[in-house]
Amino acid sequence: MSNLGLIDIGGTSIKLAVMQDQKLKKLPSIPTPKTLEEFYSELSKSVAFMKSEYQIHGVGISSPGAVNKKTGVVEGASAIPYIHNFEIQQALSDKFGLPVSMENDANCAALAELNSGAGKDVSSLLFLIIGTGVGGSIIINHQIWHGAHLFGGEFGFTLVDDKSTLSNLATSVGVAKRYNENSQPKTNYSGKEVFDLADKGDAQAQKEVQTMYYSLAKGIYNLQYSFDPELIVLGGAVSNNPHLIPEVNKEIEKIRKVVKIASIKPKLVPCQYTDEANLRGAYVDFYQTYPEEK
């Protein structure tokens, strides 16, 4: 298998790498350009370097937004509006002179975990990325399930109660927002700082952290009984918190005691790959898109 160029498009920077002999070789990142013309110019220079130094035969791209795999158009919305709503995959392929694959960044991260990470021994999994909101991915029989409207895996849109979504209640950003709004005088703590306050016995902080654990548990319980995956992988910075999975499991057990017919306990694990996940997943997606290139 020949070398492959990899690009992870983010809102503030673009990560670059080459998969060489099955090993990920990271290259220097570049700031995300402000215009489409600069975007084309910077990526063309980077890919030209990869072609010269590593003889790559294609480029896998992880992108924000709802990537339509049939049309090569990035639908939906993201922090980079100029990449949306035209056939950007073909445009990049023409500029690079190489085959190009594109997939949503959350889906790429899930593919990385499925291929060689926390989900390497299963064929179906759900991947939840807990950041500013809750994003994610659905994988069934080793393939991403995009959904009829490309909203497959948008778990953050689901309701936890009559008015609050999973993204509202189940993130450390939400924990900080609620704590700061309810404090007198007002505070400006980060999510991590509120978690630290909870560890020190701050009752309001403990309440907000517990709300996050319960909301996440309720969302995961509902997802388990909607999709029945073999595994649920948790990603995002908060997944590094050693208390996260044990505390969410405690809340799931409480829910199962209420719903007595619930015989299945969701199997939760933290993600294995962190900042490399999107690049590694773009590699997997390329060969799912172009199996003849293997």
Order of alpha helices (4+ residues) and beta strands (2+ residues): beta-beta-beta-alpha-beta-beta-beta-alpha-beta-alpha-beta-beta-beta-alpha-alpha-alpha-alpha-beta-alpha-beta-alpha
